[in-house]
Amino acid sequence: MLPDARHRRLPKLFLLVTALALPLTACGQDLGKSNFARTTVPAAAGTGQIADGPITDAAVAADALRVIQPCQFLTKDALGALGLGTAGDDPSPSSIAFDTCSNKVKDPGGKEMRLELEIGSATLLPRADKTTGQAGGLPLRVNKTGDTDCTVAAMTALNPDLALAVSVTYAGDPCRPGQTLVEAVVQKVHNAPEKYSTPAGTVLTADPCAMADTAVVASAVPSAKPAPSGLHSCDWKGGVGGAVVTVRFLPGLPPLAGDGYSKVDLGNGVTAFQKPDTASSARCRVQWQHRPWQGDDVELAQVDYQGESGGTGDPCGKAVTVAKNVVTKLPKP
């Protein structure tokens, strides 16, 4: 992904979330009283049969997960009810993703724990051999890296992988609180989770892999095949090590000319802004405003083109070609 300084601002709370009543314990333990003492063994896995085929649970289908508000699981009350500690602030929604939220708590011993939840994560997930059991019928993967970091993922789709994923940084046993939170998320997802409003035309409900025609993408990436790279993004890849086109929807400030961006006409009355990567002659991003979002933010549609390493040609021209096609397929207000 190309860096965009205009989106690297401090997150602001633009989601109004309410407190949840979540379970007080996990795996039969009161984790709050344990002070999360450091251990040399992973968190106890959930019980039950592990899914070894396609996941067909309708509650965690991509269409259902796209509209779930992530910050509801990280409120002060929700985290306190799980015994994960005391949150000093409200949760912080990502300023560049609809499906990601974070918060910090202090455990009963005063140690800080950083939590980030991504609904529909597709990157940096634990491998299949890290499966340790199940959570609410979903395969549960746990991967501890170093002494303080752990990723816990309840898989919602396999091959390609998507998950309800929690990343924890904590100088104790980070996997145990991560599993506690993931299990609570899975439970709530199956039981009336809070959802975003979905006005006509919103990209929140759009399947990014269906927002471009294969023939058009193939003009930029021959033999491209789509695969979700998140709930709101899709990668169209060619051969191994080849070019990639990514279609992505995200919140952000309205794009403007400057900082390397220049205007480009996508047709249908849509003005976009393209930005070649100064570090690579084979990369370019095209971004445009689709509709209002919340506060000063808008819904953004974005097409990234990444050519082969050392490749030449016109990366912005290829990104614009795909973007012109995406514009015609986006939901209409």
N, C-alpha and C positions, 0 to 999 in steps of 0.2 A: 504494500500500500504506500502511496505517496504521502509524505508528511504535509499537513495543512495547519499552519499556525493559527488560523482563524478559529479552529475548533479546539485548540489546546487551552481553553479557558477554565477557570475554576467551575466545577459543576454547581448548578443552583437547583434548589428543590422546586421542580415544577410539577411534581406529581403530588396530588393530595391523597394520602393513603390513610387507612384506618387501622386501628390496632386489631390484632388477630388473637383468637384464643387457641393456642397451640399446646401440644402435650407438654407436661412438666418433666417427663423423664424420657430416656431412650435406652433401649436394651435393658430395661429393668434397673438402671442406675440413675442416681441423682447427680448429674455431672457438675452442678454448681457446687455441691458440698465437697466434691473430690479435688477441687482446685486444679484439675487437669494436670496431675503430677506426670512428669516425664516417664515414658515407658519405652521398652525396647521391642514391643510387639505391636502390630497394627490394631486398629479398632476392631472390635468384634463385628463380624459380618452379620447382615440380616439373615433371617432364616427363610426357608422355603425353596422351591425348585427354581433354578436359574433358567431363564428363557434361552434356548439354543437355536431359535429360528427367527423369522421376522416378528417384530413387535407390533401387535395389532390393537393395542389399547387405545381406544378412541380419545381418551382424556389427554393423551400425550402426543396425539397426531400433530403434525406441524401446523395445520390450520387452526387447531385449538390453542396451541401454545403461543402463536404469534400475538395474540391480543391480551395476554396475561401481564398484569403490572408486576414487575420484579421487586419493587421496593416494599410491598406489603409484607414480605417475609423477613425484613430486616428492621422493622420498627423497634423502638425501645421496648414496647410491651411484648412483642413477639419474641425477641431475643431473651428478654427477662423471663418469660414464661418457660423457655426451654432450659433455663439455668445456665445460659452461656455467659452471663455477666451483665454489667451495667453499661448501657450505651449513653454516652454523653451528648450525642447529637442525633438529629433525625437522619435517616438514610440518605445517601447521595446518589441520585440517578445519574447514569452516564450521560455526558453531554453529546456523545457521538454514537449512541446505540439505544434502541428502544427496549432491549431485553436484558440490560445489565444494571446492577445496583450494588452499592457497597456501604459498609458501615464499620465502625470500630467499637469494641467493648473492652472493659476491664474485668478480669475474672475476680473471684472473691479474694485472691491474694494480691490484687493490684497490677497484675501483668496485662499488657495490652494484647488484644487479639484483633487482627484485621480480617474481615470477611468480604468476599465478593461473590455474588451469585449471577450466573448467566443462564438464562432460560433458552435452551437451544444451542448450546455451545458446540462448536465443531473443531476447534483447534486446541492443541496441547492437552488432549484428553488422555487419561491413562489407557494403556494398551489392553487388549482383550485378556492377556495373561495376568492382568492385575484384578480380574473379577474375583470378588470375595464373597459373593452371596447375592441377595436381592433386597430391594426396598420397594414395598408396595407392588411386588410382581415384576419390577424392572431390574435388569442386571445392574449390580453395584460394583463399580471399579474404584479402587483406592490406590493412590500413588504418593508416597512420601519422598520428598527430595531434600536432602540435607536434614538438619536438626529442627528446622522451624517451619517448613513449607509442606503443604499437603493439598492435593486435589482429590475431591470425592465427587464421583459422577454417577447419577442414575441414568442409564442409557434409555433414550426414547426412540432411537432408530439405530439400525446396524447396517453397515456397508452401503452407503456412507454413514458414518457415526454422527449422531446428535445426542445431546445429553442435558439434563438439569445438573449443572456443574457448580460446585462451591470450591473456591480457592481460599485457603486459610494460611495466614502467617502468624505464628504464635510460638513463644519460647517455652512450650510445654509439650504436649502431644497434640499437634495440630489436626491429626486425622480424626480423633474422637469427636470434637465439636463439629468438624466438617460433616461427619456422618450423621450426627444428631440433627443438624440443620437440613441436610438433604432429605432425610426421612420425613421431617416435618413438611418440607416443600412438596414432596410427592403426595403426602396425605392431603394437603390443602388443594393441590392441583386436581385431585379426585373429588373434592368436596367444595364446590362453589367458590373458586378463587375470584378475586376482584379483577375486573377487566377494564381495559381502555375503552373509551367511547369510540365508535367506529362510524364517523360521518361518511356520507356518500363521497366516493372518490379517494378515500384514504389509502395510502400504500401499506398501512399496517396489515391489511388482510391479503395483500397480493403475494403470490408465489413468485419470487424473483426468477426462478428457473423457467417460468412460463411467460416472462416479459420480453422475450426476444425470439425471433424466428431462427431456427437452426441454419437455414440457408444464408441468412444475413450474417450471422456470427461466423459461418464458415468462410466468408469472404475475407475475414480478418484472421481467423484461426482455422486452417483447413482441418477437416475431420473432427471438429470440436464436439464434445459431448458434455451436457450440463450435469452438475452435481452440486447439491446444496452445500454451502460453506458457512451456514448459519440459518436462522429462521428468516432473515431479511437480506441474505446475500446468496449469490450463486456463481460458481466458477465454471467457465466453459473452457475446457482444456483440449489441446491437441495431443501429440505424442509425448513420450517421456522427455522432460526437459524442454518442451516446446513452449509456444506462446500460450497466454491465458487472457481471457476476457472475464472480468468480474462485474456483475450487475448487483448494485447494492442500494438499499433504502435506509435512511438514517435521519435523526433530528439534527438541527444545527442552525446557525445564523444564515440569513439569506446570502448567497454568493455574490461577490462584487468583483469588478475588474481591479487589477492591481495584485501585487505580491506574486507576480508570475502568471496570473490568470488573465485571459483575454476573451472577449465576447465571441460567440459563435451561434449562428441561427440554425435551430433544429427543425424549423418548419412548424406548422400548426400553431403559430403565434408564440412559440417557446424560444426564449433566449437562454442559452447555457454559457458556461465559462469553462474554457479548456486550459490545462496547465501541463506542459511537458516537464518531465523530470530533468532537472539540471545535472543530476548525477548519472543519468543513463539516457542514451539516445534512443532507447527502445521502449520507453515508458511514457504514458500520458493518461491524464484524468480529465473526464468531462462531467460537470456537475450542474444541476439546475434545481430551482424551486418548483415543487409540485403543488403544494397547498399549505395554508397555515397549520401550525402545530399547537404549541402552548407558549404563552408569553411572547418573547421576542423570537422564539425559534419557529422554524418551518419544517415541513417534510421535504427532504432532499432526495432526489434520484441521482445516481452516480454510475458511470461506466468507466472502468479502468482497463487499459490495455497494457500488457506486459509482454514484450517480444522476447525472442530467444536471446540468450546472453551474447552480447557483441553484435546483435542484429542491427540492421539499418532499415531505411524506408521511412514511412510517414506514420508513426504511432498515433498521433493526434487524429489524422485522417481516418484511421481504422476505428478509433474509439468513437469519433463523431458519427461514422456510418452506423455503428451499432446503436448509439444513443438516439439517432433519428428513428430507428425502428422501435426502440423501447418507448419513446414518446407516444407512438400510435397505439400501444398496447396497455398503457397504464390505466387504472380505474378512472372513470370520468365522474366528476361531481354531479 
